[in-house]
Amino acid sequence: MATDKNQSAEKKELSYINKVWQTVGIVALLVVTILIIRVAFDILLTVLAGVLIAVYFHGLGDTIQRRTKLKRKAAMAISIIGSIILLSALFWFMGTKIQQQVAELSNTLPHTLNTAKAKLSQTSIGQKVLESVSGNNSQKLMTTVQGFFSTTFGVLGDIYIILFLGIFFTANPSLYKDGILILVPHSKKELGKHIMNRISLALKGWLKGMLFSMLLITILIGVALSIIGVPVALILALITGLLELVPNIGSLIAMIPGVLLALTMGTNIAIMVALIYIASQTIVANIVTPLIQKKMINLPPALTLISQLIMGTVSGALGIILAVPLLAILIILVDELYVKKIAHNDDKELDKGVLK
């Protein structure tokens, strides 16, 4: 009898230990799965960035082909090589000027911050702002910003990989499209092609509007700041143009260094600079970009901002930049694979009800 009880106790103990190890194994598997998804997601974002570069090369190549009547391969080669040469030449000729203005901005930045603090400390609202960004809050802010703008492979590594992915996708796009369609059932291949075409049009619309917006905002800010005599106008304009990649948030971030620098010249100049940024951004965001991005699906502003916050937390700067095209792709997929299917089923049910 005692032996049976001992054996029963041993079995219960072994069963408990097995359950503990099973639980530990499940938790470990979940952690590993989450880590793999996290890394894979960053890789997918890099691939999406490469696709956008390929979309740019194809758009430019199509334009060259229409204007010159060259063969497609020759037009694509000119598109890729010409873009790289033009970008390199731009940095080469403007490099000295940019370097001088970066050095000037670095030298004047401490004085600019001290002047801004002195101006803010003169008002009660300004004192509250200074209190909120001082001490531990300042350290938390810096930590958040560093994490927010961190990337997986580093900036240079990301640019290198994205550029070559774009070149490979441009050189033989049918190889990758056919590879995706192979995974689609035969009965759904036409739907797959339709979805890919919709996504392609949406990405082209976004990219066209974004590039033109970046160029236009850079010119507007650069010319306006130069006219009123703000130093390092070229650098401030380039920063604004680059941050145009980040809708909603980018324009606000770009305005901060310009207004701070203008404060050293006087309050009136700072107000003028703020108005220049606001007016330029209003013209570009509300008039120019919508006219260009007609083929881009209409994205709700709140949903765009939420997607940027999520992507910024998950994948840093690259996530913020690609939040809008990724959201557009997601909305197209939901529309084609779910919304239209639901509407089609509802129509069938309605037809059955009418027939009855």
Sequence and secondary structure as in RCSB ss.txt:
>XXXX:A:sequence
MATDKNQSAEKKELSYINKVWQTVGIVALLVVTILIIRVAFDILLTVLAGVLIAVYFHGLGDTIQRRTKLKRKAA
MAISIIGSIILLSALFWFMGTKIQQQVAELSNTLPHTLNTAKAKLSQTSIGQKVLESVSGNNSQKLMTTVQGFFS
TTFGVLGDIYIILFLGIFFTANPSLYKDGILILVPHSKKELGKHIMNRISLALKGWLKGMLFSMLLITILIGVAL
SIIGVPVALILALITGLLELVPNIGSLIAMIPGVLLALTMGTNIAIMVALIYIASQTIVANIVTPLIQKKMINLP
PALTLISQLIMGTVSGALGIILAVPLLAILIILVDELYVKKIAHNDDKELDKGVLK
>XXXX:A:secstr
 HHHHHHHHHHHHHHHHHHHHHHHHHHHHHHHHHHHHHHHHHHHHHHHHHHHHHHHHHHHHHHHHHHH   HHHH
HHHHHHHHHHHHHHHHHHHHHHHHHHHHHHHHHHHHHHHHHHHHHTTSHHHHHHHHHTSHHHHHHHHHHHHHHT 
 SS HHHHHHHHHHHHHHHHH HHHHHHHHHHTS GGGHHHHHHHHHHHHHHHHHHHHHHHHHHHHHHHHHHHHH
HHTT TTHHHHHHHHHHHTTSTTHHHHHHHHHHHHHHHTT HHHHHHHHHHHHHHHHHIIIIIHHHH TTS    
HHHHHHHHHHHHHHHHHHHHHTHHHHHHHHHHHHIIIIIHHHHHHHHHHHHHHHH 
